[in-house]
Amino acid sequence: MSEEDVERKLTTILAADVVGYSRLMGEDEAGTLARLKSLRKELVQPKIAGGRGRIVKLMGDGLLAEFPSVVEAVRCAIDIQQDMARREADLPDERRLRLRIGVNLGDIIVEGSDIYGDGVNVAARLEGLAEPGGICISGKVYEEVKNKLPTAFEDLGEQEVKNIREPVRVYRWTNAAVDPSPGSVGAVGALPRPDKPSIVVLPFDDLSGDAGDPYFADGVTEDIITELSRFSSLFVIARNSAFTYKGRAVKAQEIRRDLGVRYIVEGSVRRGGDRVRVTVQLIDSETGSHVWADRYDRKLGDIFELQDELIQGIVATLPGRLLLAEEKRIRRKPPQQMAAYDYVLAGRIHHHRVTGEDNAEALRMLETAIQLDPDFAEAYAWKACTLGQALQFGFCTDFAKTEEEAFAAIDKALSLDETDVECHRLLCEVRMESRRLDQAETHSELALAMNPNDPRIVAQRGELLTWLGRPDEGVEWIEKAMRVDPFGAPGRAHLLGRAFYTARRYAEAIDAFGKIVSPNYMHLAEAAACHARIDDQARATELASATLQLKSDFTVDRYMRTRTYHDPVDAAHLAEGLLAAGLPA
């Protein structure tokens, strides 16, 4: 083949592989392979497709992809790494899957569906320079993205890399929001400071040395977050974002920059026999100084009183000296047996991992809690939530039976404690799905009154308002949820996109849908409708095609049966957009 016959093009190449894959396979071959396949199917492939990229080839634990846009390639790499960290956060460090990613912009040779050349080789070498969970980009890529993405890169200088004649300028992703100072990479404004005392509770360290109770410290932390969130006068960062710092040594100023909060709570739990000791300290994130610290040594049966004392101590030190008497707290009813509470804590941790195996284990834990204390409302509420997760993700074999059990668990929880916030959140969800929006609104208002800072409840309010035909109000609630839980924001971007679309704010809807980390067929379909509305037919057709790749039997008629718009005009508006994008009727 002559040089004239060689097909060349300029493209962006992304190379990735799994760190320590051989060791992981040696320890658990079947499990590691299954997790790798799940990672590719649920995260990597949809994200690459969402960025208009294509996977060139899979190579064992690695892959090679190309993108027509440099910005989309780097955004894809960042989204993959951030979502990977969230997916693996609850696993022991030695079991976590971590990727290294390299991104290069270069001239390549095209042969059929494969690509070759120095442009590809440099991407592979950059991937080798990246840290576990990290990204390295070439100088060419940096020049294209430096003012277009809200993230920072560290200049590593010129690096000699194997089989490449010239040194390569390398930049490393710092995994942090950028400093808005002049000259910073892609400078953006910091998160706005809330107009009320803002706080994040970091995962407490478990110092008990009891390998059988790894959930206890996490459970105590989560309960403190929940209890603090009940105060409408506080701005409390949600559990999902707080737990991204688990096991990491992070400076107070970094947390302030990442989350935009003034105060940080950190501590430890030491459990021994029938006693528990909790140490806690409140830190000013601006100065790094300690505002308040204390230690609580109690019998395990006094855990609820202990948590109340913690909250009182924290709130008393915040600006304005908030008075607890001014806040109407909704207190949950504690169980009669301490062991039941233990099992609920363990069940919640398994529930958060969102796998079929963990879902089944969570149900087993919660059933045990119910057997130990049949009057423990929270156990029934979390059972209902876990059954709902099984329905949503297909972890059950008998849909009708699982749905019946979920409703029974909700009803039981409410009969035992009508102030249980989980019950009202779940009932709102159920009523929305069954198109009983007036009843859904009642439960939404009750849940918000009990816990106005829970991002699930706040975002749910925004979703409900969208269905009710008040999408502009819905946008405000969803954006509030994304601010309270910034690391969980991509997971709620589809709600924001739908609200913007319903409000006929198409450009903003497109931007929101573009922030989804792992778009499913529903997200792609609604994004296609957005592009059709602004007469971007090429992109609408592309997204419609991607929708059908993920859901080959998709039809607009069948899809609209799952949408719960109160106003037929809003429903018709979506259906018309889907049809205009080229999706089958």
DRENRO-151022 format. One record per residue (C-alpha): residue number from 1; x, y, z. Coordinates in Angstrom, 2 decimals. Layout:
! residues N
  nr      px      py      pz
 NUM       X       Y       Z
...
This chain:
! residues 585
  nr      px      py      pz
   1    0.00    0.00    0.00
   2    1.41    3.36   -1.03
   3    1.46    6.42    1.22
   4   -1.26    7.92   -0.95
   5   -3.55    4.97   -0.17
   6   -3.18    5.30    3.61
   7   -6.22    6.87    5.27
   8   -5.30    9.35    7.97
   9   -7.30   11.62   10.25
  10   -6.88   13.85   13.29
  11   -8.78   12.50   16.26
  12   -8.81   12.30   20.06
  13   -7.74    8.96   21.49
  14   -8.63    7.68   24.96
  15   -6.75    4.68   26.38
  16   -7.73    3.00   29.65
  17   -6.93   -0.09   31.66
  18   -7.65   -1.58   35.09
  19   -4.98   -1.19   37.77
  20   -3.81   -4.47   39.32
  21   -6.11   -6.57   37.15
  22   -3.95   -9.69   37.29
  23   -3.92   -9.62   41.10
  24   -7.68   -9.15   41.26
  25   -8.21  -12.04   38.83
  26   -5.92  -14.23   40.89
  27   -7.96  -13.55   44.02
  28  -11.43  -13.83   42.46
  29  -11.42  -14.67   38.78
  30  -15.16  -15.06   38.19
  31  -16.16  -12.12   40.38
  32  -13.57   -9.74   38.89
  33  -14.54  -10.63   35.33
  34  -18.23  -10.12   36.12
  35  -17.52   -6.72   37.70
  36  -15.40   -5.67   34.71
  37  -18.18   -6.62   32.28
  38  -20.71   -4.74   34.41
  39  -18.41   -1.69   34.50
  40  -18.13   -1.63   30.73
  41  -21.85   -2.18   30.09
  42  -23.28    0.13   32.77
  43  -20.72    2.94   32.85
  44  -17.96    3.04   30.24
  45  -19.87    2.18   27.06
  46  -22.87    4.51   27.71
  47  -20.59    7.36   28.73
  48  -18.43    7.03   25.62
  49  -21.57    6.87   23.46
  50  -22.96    9.93   25.24
  51  -19.81   11.85   24.33
  52  -20.17   10.81   20.67
  53  -17.16    8.56   20.95
  54  -16.72    4.97   19.81
  55  -14.85    2.04   21.31
  56  -12.20    0.98   18.79
  57  -11.30   -2.23   20.60
  58  -11.28   -4.01   23.93
  59   -7.99   -5.53   25.06
  60   -8.45   -7.77   28.11
  61   -8.81   -5.28   30.94
  62   -8.12   -2.29   28.68
  63   -9.83   -0.37   25.89
  64   -9.12    2.13   23.16
  65  -11.70    4.74   22.11
  66  -11.77    7.76   19.82
  67  -13.78   10.98   19.93
  68  -14.42   13.72   17.38
  69  -14.27   16.29   20.21
  70  -11.31   16.79   22.55
  71  -13.52   18.38   25.21
  72  -16.01   15.49   25.12
  73  -13.19   12.95   25.43
  74  -11.74   14.60   28.53
  75  -15.18   15.19   30.05
  76  -15.93   11.50   29.44
  77  -12.69   10.47   31.15
  78  -13.42   12.66   34.19
  79  -17.01   11.45   34.46
  80  -15.90    7.81   34.27
  81  -13.30    8.27   37.01
  82  -15.67   10.16   39.30
  83  -18.46    7.64   38.85
  84  -16.02    4.76   39.36
  85  -15.01    6.27   42.71
  86  -18.66    6.44   43.75
  87  -19.40    2.88   42.59
  88  -16.47    1.37   44.47
  89  -16.54    3.59   47.59
  90  -18.07    0.99   49.90
  91  -15.68   -1.82   48.92
  92  -12.42   -2.58   50.75
  93   -9.50   -0.76   49.18
  94   -7.85   -3.97   47.95
  95  -11.01   -5.05   46.07
  96  -11.77   -1.81   44.25
  97  -11.57   -1.59   40.47
  98   -9.57    1.48   39.46
  99   -8.83    2.75   35.98
 100   -5.90    4.68   34.59
 101   -6.79    6.84   31.58
 102   -4.68    8.66   29.01
 103   -6.00   11.11   26.41
 104   -4.12   12.35   23.35
 105   -4.91   14.38   20.24
 106   -3.02   13.17   17.21
 107   -2.88   12.16   13.57
 108   -3.61    8.45   13.14
 109   -3.81    5.77   10.47
 110   -7.22    4.20    9.87
 111   -7.56    0.60    8.69
 112  -11.15   -0.57    8.67
 113  -12.48   -0.10   12.21
 114   -8.99   -0.04   13.77
 115   -6.55    2.83   14.27
 116   -2.75    2.93   14.50
 117    0.16    5.35   14.74
 118    2.04    7.54   17.20
 119   -1.18    9.29   18.20
 120   -2.47    5.99   19.58
 121    0.86    5.03   21.14
 122    1.13    8.34   23.00
 123   -2.34    7.84   24.48
 124   -1.27    4.41   25.74
 125    1.91    5.86   27.29
 126   -0.08    8.64   28.99
 127   -2.39    6.04   30.47
 128    0.67    4.30   31.93
 129    1.78    7.55   33.58
 130   -1.59    8.12   35.24
 131   -2.21    7.25   38.88
 132   -4.87    4.70   39.85
 133   -8.17    6.54   39.41
 134   -6.33    9.31   37.54
 135   -6.02   10.85   34.08
 136   -3.03   12.14   32.14
 137   -3.45   14.25   29.00
 138   -1.00   15.48   26.41
 139   -0.05   19.10   25.93
 140   -2.14   19.22   22.73
 141   -5.22   18.10   24.64
 142   -4.53   20.57   27.45
 143   -4.41   23.50   25.02
 144   -7.87   22.55   23.74
 145   -9.59   22.06   27.11
 146   -7.86   24.48   29.47
 147  -10.57   27.14   29.27
 148  -13.52   24.87   28.58
 149  -13.84   22.47   31.52
 150  -14.35   23.34   35.24
 151  -11.42   21.27   36.44
 152   -7.69   21.65   37.01
 153   -4.60   19.98   35.56
 154   -1.08   19.90   36.96
 155    1.81   20.42   34.54
 156    4.21   17.46   34.84
 157    6.58   18.87   32.24
 158    8.05   16.98   29.30
 159    8.28   13.23   29.78
 160   10.36   10.67   27.90
 161    8.05    7.79   26.93
 162    8.85    4.43   25.43
 163    9.08    4.17   21.62
 164    8.20    7.86   21.11
 165   11.07    9.89   19.66
 166   10.17   13.30   21.06
 167    9.38   14.07   24.74
 168    5.66   14.47   25.46
 169    4.27   17.34   27.50
 170    2.07   15.77   30.16
 171   -0.67   17.24   32.37
 172   -2.28   15.35   35.25
 173   -5.93   15.78   36.30
 174   -6.02   16.94   39.91
 175   -9.53   15.56   40.63
 176  -10.68   18.89   42.07
 177  -12.78   21.89   41.17
 178  -10.58   24.71   39.91
 179   -9.54   27.76   41.88
 180  -11.26   30.83   40.42
 181   -8.05   32.86   40.67
 182   -6.63   34.45   37.51
 183   -4.69   32.07   35.32
 184   -6.16   28.87   36.74
 185   -7.14   26.14   34.31
 186  -10.76   26.45   33.22
 187  -11.50   28.85   36.09
 188  -15.09   28.84   37.29
 189  -16.79   30.45   40.25
 190  -16.74   28.53   43.51
 191  -19.96   26.98   44.75
 192  -22.14   29.75   46.18
 193  -22.05   30.02   49.97
 194  -25.48   29.14   51.40
 195  -27.30   31.85   53.35
 196  -27.37   29.63   56.45
 197  -24.74   27.72   58.44
 198  -23.36   25.02   56.11
 199  -21.87   21.75   57.29
 200  -20.58   18.38   56.10
 201  -20.25   15.33   58.35
 202  -17.34   13.17   57.17
 203  -17.45    9.39   57.65
 204  -16.35    8.60   61.19
 205  -13.28    6.38   61.61
 206  -13.94    2.91   63.03
 207  -11.36    2.29   65.76
 208  -13.10   -0.71   67.31
 209  -10.91   -3.26   65.56
 210  -13.97   -5.47   65.18
 211  -13.92   -6.80   61.63
 212  -17.45   -8.06   62.05
 213  -18.94   -4.57   62.51
 214  -17.59   -2.47   59.62
 215  -20.99   -0.87   59.18
 216  -21.35    0.59   62.67
 217  -19.27    3.75   62.25
 218  -20.86    4.42   58.85
 219  -24.31    3.95   60.35
 220  -23.63    6.38   63.19
 221  -22.31    8.94   60.68
 222  -25.33    8.54   58.47
 223  -27.72    8.99   61.38
 224  -25.97   12.20   62.44
 225  -26.33   13.52   58.86
 226  -30.01   12.59   58.86
 227  -30.69   14.20   62.23
 228  -28.89   17.42   61.32
 229  -30.78   17.53   58.02
 230  -34.05   17.85   59.90
 231  -33.16   21.45   60.79
 232  -34.37   23.82   58.08
 233  -32.00   26.49   59.46
 234  -28.96   24.39   58.47
 235  -27.47   23.57   55.08
 236  -26.26   19.97   55.33
 237  -24.27   18.14   52.65
 238  -25.88   14.81   51.77
 239  -24.55   11.37   52.62
 240  -23.50   10.48   49.06
 241  -21.19   13.48   48.73
 242  -19.90   13.20   52.31
 243  -18.97    9.55   51.87
 244  -16.77   10.22   48.83
 245  -14.16   11.28   51.40
 246  -14.22    7.94   53.22
 247  -10.71    6.66   53.85
 248   -9.07    9.74   52.34
 249   -6.76   12.22   54.06
 250   -8.10   15.58   52.88
 251   -7.36   19.10   54.12
 252  -10.20   21.23   55.42
 253   -9.56   23.85   52.76
 254   -9.93   21.23   50.01
 255  -13.31   20.17   51.37
 256  -14.38   23.81   51.56
 257  -13.39   24.25   47.93
 258  -15.13   21.04   46.79
 259  -18.37   21.43   48.72
 260  -18.66   25.12   49.54
 261  -19.29   24.57   53.25
 262  -18.05   26.50   56.27
 263  -17.97   23.72   58.88
 264  -16.73   20.15   58.94
 265  -17.62   17.47   61.47
 266  -15.25   14.54   61.84
 267  -14.82   11.90   64.50
 268  -14.31    8.28   65.41
 269  -16.23    5.37   66.92
 270  -14.73    2.80   69.25
 271  -17.00   -0.06   70.21
 272  -16.24   -2.63   72.88
 273  -18.54   -4.94   74.79
 274  -21.75   -3.17   75.63
 275  -20.26    0.32   75.34
 276  -19.43    2.74   72.58
 277  -17.15    5.78   72.66
 278  -17.63    8.50   70.07
 279  -15.23   11.41   69.68
 280  -16.31   14.34   67.53
 281  -14.87   17.69   66.54
 282  -16.14   20.67   64.60
 283  -13.68   22.40   62.27
 284  -13.82   25.79   60.57
 285  -12.98   25.00   56.93
 286  -11.67   28.51   56.26
 287   -8.96   28.41   58.93
 288   -8.66   24.68   59.64
 289   -9.01   25.47   63.35
 290  -11.06   23.43   65.82
 291  -14.22   25.17   66.96
 292  -15.45   22.50   69.33
 293  -14.62   18.93   70.36
 294  -16.03   16.40   72.78
 295  -16.09   12.72   73.68
 296  -19.14   10.60   74.47
 297  -18.85    7.32   76.37
 298  -22.18    5.51   76.58
 299  -23.84    2.14   76.76
 300  -24.97    1.03   73.32
 301  -28.58    1.28   74.40
 302  -28.13    5.03   74.80
 303  -27.06    5.56   71.19
 304  -30.06    7.78   70.38
 305  -29.47   10.02   73.39
 306  -25.81   10.15   72.40
 307  -26.68   11.36   68.90
 308  -29.04   14.00   70.28
 309  -26.20   15.32   72.48
 310  -23.90   15.43   69.46
 311  -26.36   17.49   67.47
 312  -27.04   19.86   70.34
 313  -23.31   20.42   70.80
 314  -22.71   21.04   67.09
 315  -25.66   23.38   66.62
 316  -24.75   25.40   69.72
 317  -21.39   26.34   68.16
 318  -22.66   27.45   64.77
 319  -22.95   31.14   63.86
 320  -26.01   32.73   65.32
 321  -26.16   30.32   68.27
 322  -29.19   28.54   66.91
 323  -31.63   27.53   69.56
 324  -32.85   23.97   69.42
 325  -36.12   25.08   71.04
 326  -37.00   27.04   67.87
 327  -36.83   23.92   65.73
 328  -39.61   21.39   65.74
 329  -37.79   18.10   65.54
 330  -39.47   15.01   64.27
 331  -38.01   12.22   66.38
 332  -38.03    8.62   65.28
 333  -39.10    5.95   67.73
 334  -36.09    3.94   68.93
 335  -36.32    0.14   68.87
 336  -36.80   -1.88   72.03
 337  -33.79   -4.09   71.27
 338  -30.40   -2.69   70.39
 339  -29.61   -5.68   68.12
 340  -32.43   -4.69   65.76
 341  -30.80   -1.29   65.25
 342  -27.52   -3.05   64.45
 343  -29.18   -5.06   61.69
 344  -30.87   -1.99   60.21
 345  -27.49   -0.21   60.04
 346  -25.97   -3.21   58.26
 347  -28.95   -3.49   55.91
 348  -28.70    0.16   54.92
 349  -25.03   -0.18   54.02
 350  -25.76   -3.17   51.76
 351  -28.70   -1.31   50.21
 352  -26.45    1.61   49.23
 353  -24.17   -0.69   47.19
 354  -26.92   -1.37   44.61
 355  -26.02   -4.89   43.50
 356  -28.25   -7.93   43.37
 357  -26.16   -9.73   45.98
 358  -26.13   -6.76   48.35
 359  -29.85   -6.17   47.82
 360  -30.59   -9.73   48.92
 361  -28.26   -9.36   51.92
 362  -29.92   -6.08   52.89
 363  -33.33   -7.77   52.89
 364  -31.96  -10.57   55.04
 365  -30.56   -8.07   57.55
 366  -33.80   -6.08   57.64
 367  -35.95   -9.18   58.08
 368  -33.76  -10.14   61.04
 369  -34.25   -6.67   62.53
 370  -38.01   -7.04   62.17
 371  -37.95  -10.46   63.83
 372  -36.00   -9.00   66.76
 373  -38.25   -5.95   67.06
 374  -41.59   -6.26   65.19
 375  -42.48   -2.67   66.17
 376  -39.40   -0.99   64.65
 377  -40.88    1.29   61.96
 378  -37.56    2.20   60.39
 379  -36.83   -1.47   59.65
 380  -40.06   -1.76   57.63
 381  -39.37    1.52   55.81
 382  -35.92    0.39   54.72
 383  -37.33   -3.00   53.74
 384  -39.79   -1.21   51.46
 385  -36.98    0.91   50.02
 386  -34.86   -2.18   49.37
 387  -37.77   -3.99   47.72
 388  -38.33   -0.92   45.57
 389  -34.68   -1.06   44.53
 390  -35.14   -4.72   43.59
 391  -38.07   -3.74   41.36
 392  -36.21   -0.82   39.80
 393  -33.02   -2.72   38.96
 394  -34.54   -6.13   38.23
 395  -33.12   -7.88   41.29
 396  -36.38   -9.84   41.81
 397  -37.94  -12.73   39.86
 398  -41.58  -12.24   40.90
 399  -42.48   -8.60   40.20
 400  -46.07   -8.76   41.47
 401  -45.11  -10.44   44.73
 402  -42.23   -8.04   45.37
 403  -44.47   -5.04   44.69
 404  -47.11   -6.40   47.09
 405  -44.47   -6.91   49.80
 406  -43.16   -3.37   49.29
 407  -46.63   -1.84   49.77
 408  -47.24   -4.00   52.83
 409  -43.93   -2.85   54.35
 410  -44.79    0.82   53.76
 411  -48.24    0.42   55.29
 412  -46.77   -1.37   58.31
 413  -44.11    1.31   58.84
 414  -46.71    4.08   58.72
 415  -49.00    2.24   61.13
 416  -46.09    2.05   63.59
 417  -44.74    5.57   63.13
 418  -46.52    8.09   60.93
 419  -43.58   10.47   61.34
 420  -41.12    8.17   59.51
 421  -39.74   10.26   56.67
 422  -38.77    7.23   54.54
 423  -42.38    6.09   54.44
 424  -43.63    9.40   53.09
 425  -40.80    9.63   50.55
 426  -41.61    6.16   49.26
 427  -45.37    6.77   49.23
 428  -44.79    9.93   47.18
 429  -42.84    7.83   44.67
 430  -45.54    5.18   44.52
 431  -48.33    7.75   44.08
 432  -46.42    9.47   41.26
 433  -45.99    6.18   39.43
 434  -49.72    5.42   39.80
 435  -50.64    8.95   38.58
 436  -52.24    9.92   41.89
 437  -50.41   13.22   41.93
 438  -52.61   14.92   44.52
 439  -51.83   12.16   47.01
 440  -48.15   12.28   46.00
 441  -48.08   15.99   46.82
 442  -49.46   15.32   50.31
 443  -46.68   12.85   51.07
 444  -44.09   15.16   49.48
 445  -45.07   18.01   51.79
 446  -44.99   15.75   54.86
 447  -41.54   14.41   53.94
 448  -40.19   17.93   53.37
 449  -41.54   19.11   56.71
 450  -39.67   16.26   58.41
 451  -36.39   16.57   56.52
 452  -36.00   19.69   54.34
 453  -32.35   18.99   53.44
 454  -32.59   15.39   52.21
 455  -31.62   15.69   48.50
 456  -33.80   12.71   47.58
 457  -36.87   14.44   49.01
 458  -35.94   17.84   47.58
 459  -35.29   16.41   44.09
 460  -38.47   14.35   44.32
 461  -40.39   17.57   44.96
 462  -38.93   19.02   41.76
 463  -39.88   15.92   39.79
 464  -43.44   16.03   41.14
 465  -43.83   19.70   40.24
 466  -42.68   18.89   36.71
 467  -45.40   16.23   36.38
 468  -47.93   18.70   37.83
 469  -47.19   21.22   35.09
 470  -45.07   23.59   37.20
 471  -41.63   22.84   35.70
 472  -40.03   26.22   36.45
 473  -40.67   25.62   40.14
 474  -39.41   22.08   39.65
 475  -36.11   23.39   38.28
 476  -35.53   25.38   41.47
 477  -36.08   22.36   43.71
 478  -33.91   20.04   41.63
 479  -31.09   22.59   41.48
 480  -31.32   22.91   45.27
 481  -30.95   19.12   45.60
 482  -27.91   19.19   43.32
 483  -26.37   21.96   45.44
 484  -26.93   20.08   48.71
 485  -25.45   16.91   47.17
 486  -22.90   18.16   44.61
 487  -21.24   14.79   44.05
 488  -24.66   13.25   43.44
 489  -25.65   16.00   40.99
 490  -25.01   13.94   37.81
 491  -27.43   11.33   39.11
 492  -30.22   13.95   39.17
 493  -29.32   15.67   35.89
 494  -32.06   13.76   34.04
 495  -34.70   15.26   36.37
 496  -33.34   18.72   35.64
 497  -33.27   18.04   31.91
 498  -36.89   16.88   31.94
 499  -37.99   19.93   33.93
 500  -36.22   22.29   31.51
 501  -37.74   20.51   28.51
 502  -41.24   20.69   30.01
 503  -40.65   24.42   30.62
 504  -39.68   24.75   26.93
 505  -36.13   25.77   27.94
 506  -34.43   23.49   25.43
 507  -30.83   24.75   25.51
 508  -30.73   24.39   29.28
 509  -32.28   20.93   28.98
 510  -29.56   19.85   26.55
 511  -26.89   21.09   28.94
 512  -28.49   19.16   31.81
 513  -28.79   15.90   29.85
 514  -25.14   16.31   28.84
 515  -24.09   16.04   32.50
 516  -25.51   12.53   32.95
 517  -22.66   10.15   33.71
 518  -24.24    6.93   32.42
 519  -27.22    7.80   30.19
 520  -29.84    5.10   29.70
 521  -32.26    4.84   26.80
 522  -34.81    7.15   28.48
 523  -32.22    9.89   28.95
 524  -31.05    9.55   25.35
 525  -34.61    9.65   24.02
 526  -35.51   12.83   25.90
 527  -32.22   14.45   24.92
 528  -33.07   13.60   21.29
 529  -36.41   15.39   21.70
 530  -34.54   18.48   22.98
 531  -32.33   18.61   19.88
 532  -35.33   18.11   17.62
 533  -36.98   21.14   19.23
 534  -34.04   23.40   18.31
 535  -33.88   21.97   14.76
 536  -30.57   20.16   15.38
 537  -31.82   17.17   13.44
 538  -28.41   15.54   12.97
 539  -27.81   15.25   16.72
 540  -31.44   14.30   17.34
 541  -31.14   11.44   14.85
 542  -27.85   10.34   16.41
 543  -29.38   10.22   19.89
 544  -32.50    8.46   18.61
 545  -30.26    5.80   17.06
 546  -28.38    5.41   20.35
 547  -31.74    5.03   22.12
 548  -32.73    2.16   19.84
 549  -29.36    0.49   20.29
 550  -30.05    0.29   24.02
 551  -33.81   -0.38   23.69
 552  -34.55   -1.97   20.33
 553  -38.31   -2.23   20.99
 554  -38.68    1.43   21.98
 555  -41.84    3.16   20.74
 556  -43.13    6.61   21.60
 557  -46.56    5.22   22.44
 558  -45.19    2.69   24.92
 559  -42.81    5.21   26.44
 560  -45.51    7.82   26.97
 561  -47.49    5.33   29.03
 562  -44.71    5.55   31.65
 563  -44.79    9.38   31.78
 564  -47.07   10.84   34.43
 565  -47.85   14.36   33.17
 566  -50.99   15.85   34.68
 567  -51.55   18.21   31.75
 568  -52.20   16.48   28.38
 569  -50.53   19.44   26.68
 570  -47.22   18.63   28.41
 571  -47.55   14.96   27.49
 572  -48.22   15.83   23.85
 573  -45.26   18.23   23.89
 574  -42.90   15.37   24.81
 575  -44.46   12.88   22.40
 576  -44.16   15.35   19.53
 577  -40.48   15.96   20.35
 578  -39.71   12.23   20.42
 579  -41.43   11.70   17.08
 580  -39.65   14.70   15.57
 581  -36.32   13.15   16.61
 582  -37.16   10.13   14.46
 583  -38.14    7.63   17.15
 584  -40.79    5.11   16.06
 585  -44.39    5.82   16.94
